[in-house]
Amino acid sequence: MGTAEQLAGWAAALEPDEADLALAHRSLVDTVAVAIPGVRSCDPAPERQRSAAIAPGAGLQDLTPVARWAAWAHVLDFDDLHMASTSHVSAVCVPATLAVGGDARAFLAGAGVMARLGTALGWPHYARGWHATCTAGAPRPAVAAPVALGADPAQIATAMALAVPAAGGVQRAFGTAAKSLQVGFAADAGVRAGRLAIAGASADPRALDDWLVLVSGDAARLDLEGPAVPGGLAIKLYPCCYALQRPIAAARELRDGGGAPPGRVLVRTPQDTLQPLIHDRPRTGLEGKFSLQYGIAAALLDERPGLDSFTDAAVARPEAQELLSRVMVEATPGGGGLLAGHVEIEAGARTERLQLPPGAPGRPPSEAELAAKVADCAGELADEVLGLDWAGAPALLERL
């Protein structure tokens, strides 16, 4: 069988266990929570904005609900990540599942397909500049509708093939509204492909294999064993690119008396961990989310870098601009992923080394840490978000 048929057969037969269902619920809560400040970043009323991430009134009302929901969930880069595929699984999978009235099983089927397909694409695909959330993401929503409606594996495979034309996205979008919008486009295209397949549209499932070769993937890396989402999902505790989670956590340990150290700050890290950090001298809040220099500055200046640390005004602070100019980077060759090796930060006489940031699959967030994140994001809606189920989430998103 080809790649699409293998993944479709796995998705149709999935029977999630308790651990899978717990992951699905955490993903639902985390994704809806981070979508709330994402919505407010698009609000034309300045007093409601916490970060001007997408231009206020940018025509989002012209997008479909699933495209809006996915863009909101991803725009502040606070959503979870699947490490092996370097893709933001839940920002695509949760909105797509909700858009078709799906439940935890439909989410897990799609999330498992996205994680496995993204792993088959591998680090070389990401290192070439592709935005894997969109390339692996578009065929994933094409699984949600058929699974939610009880379709057979042939319809699921057809839907994945129909989604192939939309499987694209590039890292040059990082630091602009285009990053979250292309995630929204991918989610929308996948749901549309799923509905077309159920309606009887035809496609050759081998299109997925041809596409996989074209974008430097390797079907030999496809593994259908293990839990629904192999390797689990990394939860972010700071609202910025995952490549900054470890440096920020390490830099926070260097804070001495609540202030930034004088002199040079030296960061040593494998070259591949810098792949998405393309803005050395950021000017906006969005660019700051993809800047190693600003991430270090925010960690040293702010008690705990949060949503307010990544606004345009926060990045423009004279003290932040002065400090980020003193951050120097020594990159060692290679790595093979965002958590390759370890990061070492030296400031004055102090040095901090870290391998796993808080929230990583090997260092999962506590219930208290997740609740604190939800409270920061959702404010007065925090209790409602923590108690969400799959049936009630669409109504909350529509209210926003």
N, C-alpha and C positions, 0 to 999 in steps of 0.2 A: 504493500500500500504506500501511497505517497504521504507527504507530511500532513496535508489537510485531512486525509482520511484517518490517519493515526490519531491526530488531535481530536477530531470530531468523535471518533469512537470512544476515546478516553472521556471526553466531556459528557457524552450521552449516558455513560455508565457510572458516572461519579456518584458515590455514596459518602458524603462527608461525615467525619467523626466529630466528637465533641471539641477536640482541639481545633479542627478546621472551622467549626461554627463559631468558636470564640474569636478566632482571627477575623472572621467575616464581620462580627459585631464590632470589634475594635476598629476595623477599617471604615465601617459605616459611620461610627461616632466621630472618628478623627477627620474624615473627609468632609462631613457636613459642618463640623466645627470650623475648619479652616476656610470653608466656602463663605462663612458669614462675614469676616472682615474682607474677603475677596469681593463680595457684593458691595460693601461700603466703599471700597477703593474706586468703584465705578460711579459712585453717587455724585450728581452735579452739585449737591450742597456741600461746600467746603467744610462746614462744621462736623459733618458726618464722616469725612474721610480720615482714615488713619495712615493711608499710603496711596498716593496717586499712581496706582499701578497701570490701570488702563485709563485712557483719557475719559474723563467724565462725559456721559452722554454719547459714547462712541458707537451708537447704533447697535448695541447688543440686543435690543428688543427685536431686531430683524433676524436674529439667530433662532434656531430651534431650541426648545427647553434643554435637551441633552447637551447641546453645544455650549449654552450659557452656563449650565451647571458645571461642566468640566472646566471651562475657562475660569469660573469663580474658584473652583477647588484648587486650581494650579497657579493662579496668578501671583500669589504671595510666596510661592515655593516653600510652603509649610507642610505639604502633603507627603505621604510615605513613599518609600523606595524599595524595589526589589534589587538586591545587590548584584546577583549573578547576571541579570539582564540589564542593569543600569537603567531601569525604567520605573516611572511613577505609576504603579499598577492601579492604585485605588482611585486616582483622579480621573482615570478613564473608566474603570470597571464599575465603580459605585454609581456615577450618573447614568451610564448605559443600562445597568440593571434596573435602576429606578424608573427609567423612561419607558420600559416595557412591562412594568408591574412585576418584576422578578423578585425572587427571595434570595436567601443566603446561598442556596445551592446554585442558582443561576450565576450569582456573583463569583462563587468559588470556581465554577466551571470556566468562566471567562478569565478570571484571574490566573488560574492554573495554565490555561492556554497561552496567555500573554507572557507569563513567567517562563514557560518552556520554549516558546517561540523566540523570546528575547535572549534566552540562554543559548539557543542555537545560533543566533546572530553573533553573540559573544562580544568580548571587549574590542577585538579588531574593528568591528562595525562601528562601535561608539567612538573609538580613537580616530576614525577617519572623518569624524565631524557630523555623523548622523545623530538626530534626536531620537533615541531608541524608544522613548515613550510613544512617539507617533508611528514609527515604523513597525514596532511590535504591537502597538496599540490598536491600529485600525482594524486588523483582522479579529481582534478580541471582542469588541462589541457585537460583531457579526455572530458570535456564539450565544450571546445573552438572549436575544429574542427567540431563536429556535429552542434553546434549552428551557426557557421559561414557559414556552407553549408546547413542550413535549414533542418536538420534531425528531425525526430520525437522523442518524449520523450522515446520511447522504445530503440532506438539506443543510445540515450544519457545515459540511465540507464545501458545498456550493456557496453558502454565504461567505465563508472565508475567502474563497476565490473572487467573489464579487467585490470584496473590500480591498483587494490588492492595489487597484489604481490609486487609492487614497493613502497608501502606506508610505508616507514620506514626512520629512521634517528635518531641519538642520540646526546645529548648535550656534550658528551665527545669529540666530534669533534671541539667544540668551541675553537678558538685560533689557529686553524690549517687550511690549505687549504682544508681539508676534509669538513669543514662546507659549504663552497660555492659550492664545487663540488657535494655534495650530493643534494643540491638544484637543480643544473643543471641536475643531474640524474633523479630527481623526475619530473621536467618539461618535459624532453625528454620522459620518460616512459608514461606520461599522454597523450602527443600528439600522440605517437605511438598507444596507446590504442584507442584513438578517431578515428584514421584513420582505424584501424583494424575493429572497430565496423561498420563504414560506408561501409567497404568492405565486410561485411557479417559475420565476426567472431562472434561466440556465447559465452555467459557467463550467469551465473545465477545472477541477480541483488541482490539476497539475500546475496551474498558474502560480500557486504558492511555492512550489519547488523551483520553478524558473526564477521567480522573484528572489527567493532566498539566495540563489547563486549570484544574481546580479548585485546584491547588496552585501556580498562577502560573508554570507552565513554558511553554516555547515550542518546539514541534516543529521550527520553522525552524532552530533551533540544532543540530539533529542532524547530525553529520558522521561518515560511515562510512569516511573516508579515514585514512591514516596508520598508525602502528604499532598493535599490539594495544591498548596502554594509551596513548592520546595524551597527550603532555606528561610521561609518566613519573610516578614516585611520589616524594614527599618523605620522607626517612628522618629520624626524630627522633633527636637526640643528647642531649636532656634529657627526662625522664619527666613531661611536662606538656602542656597544650594547645598546638597548633601556633602559636597566636597569641603564645605566650611565647617561642618559639625565637629569634626575632630580638632582642627586648629583652634576653633573658638573654645572648645572645652579645655584644651591644653593651656591656652593663653589666659583663661580665667584663673587658673591656678597660680599665675604669675602676678596677679594683682597684689600690690603691697600697700596696705593702708588705704585702699579704695582709689588709687590713682595709677596713672601710667608711669612706667619706669623711664628714666632719662636715657638718652643715647640710642644707639642702634638696637633694633629688634631683629634677630636672625631666625629664619624658619628653614629647617632642613626637612625635606620630604621627597619621596619618589616622584619622578617627573609625571607619571600617569595620573597621580592624584590631583594634578593641576589642570587636567584636560578641560573642564568646563569653566575654569576661572579665568575668563578672557578679558577682564577689565582691571588693569593695573592702577589706573587713576580714575575712579568712578566719579560721575557727576550727578547721578540720580539715585533714588532709592532702589530701583530695579537693577541698575548696574552694580550697586553695592552688594547685592545678593550673590554676585558672581565675581567678587574681588577678594583675593586672599588678603591683600593689604588692608582693605577696609574691614574685613571680618576680624582681623587681629586688633585693629584700632578700636572697633566697637566692643570687643571683649575686654579690652584694657580700660576703656573709658566708662562703660556702662556696667552697672552692677550685674545685670543679667540681660544680654542682648535679646530684645523682644520686638514686637511689631513696630514700636515707636523708634527703634534703632535703625530701621531701614526705610525711613521716609526721605524725600528729597532734602528736607531741611537738616535732618540728622547727618546725612552724608556730607552736606555742605559746611558743617560746623568747622570753623577755623582750626580748632584743636584736633578734630578728626583728620582734616587734610594735612596738618603738620605732622601728626603721628604716623599716618599711613606712608608718608614720604620717607620715614625712617625704617620702614619694614623692608628687609632684604631677604632674598630667597636663594637658597642653595638646593638645587634639584638634582637628585641622584638619578641615573638612567633607569628607564623602564618602570616596572611595577605590576601592571596588569589589572588595575582596578582602583576605585576611589579610596579603598581602605588598605591598599598595598603597604606592606612594611609598617612603619610608624612615623609619626610626626615628632619633631624635636624643636622646641622654641627656646631661644637663649636671649635673655634680657639682663644686661649688667652681669652680676655674679650668679644669677639664678638660671637654671635650665629645667624645663619640664618636657617629659617624653610621654607619649600616649599612643596606644594601638587601637583600642575600641572606644568610640565616643558613647555617651549615654544615649539609649534609644536604639543602638545597633541590635541586630538579631541575637548576637552573643551577649548582649548587655541590655535586655529589654527594659522599657520604662515601667516603673511601679504604677500601681493604681493612682497613687497620689500625684505622681508626675503627669500622668495623662489627664487627671481631673484638673490640675492646675493649668495645663495647656488649653483645655476646653473652656475653662473659666476666662482665660485671657482672650480667647478668640470670640466666644459666644456671649460673654457678659450676662445680661439678664436672661438669656435663653439657655444658659449652661445646663440647668437641671433638665430641661426639656430635651436637649441634645443627648445628654448622658442616658436618658431613658428611651431613646428612639428605637423603633423597629423598622423593618423594611417596608411595611405597609404605610406607616405614618410619615416617613421622610419626605416623599414628594410634596405633600401638602405644606410642610415647613419651608422647603425650598421655593415653592411658588409664592408663599407669603413674603419672602424676602424681596 
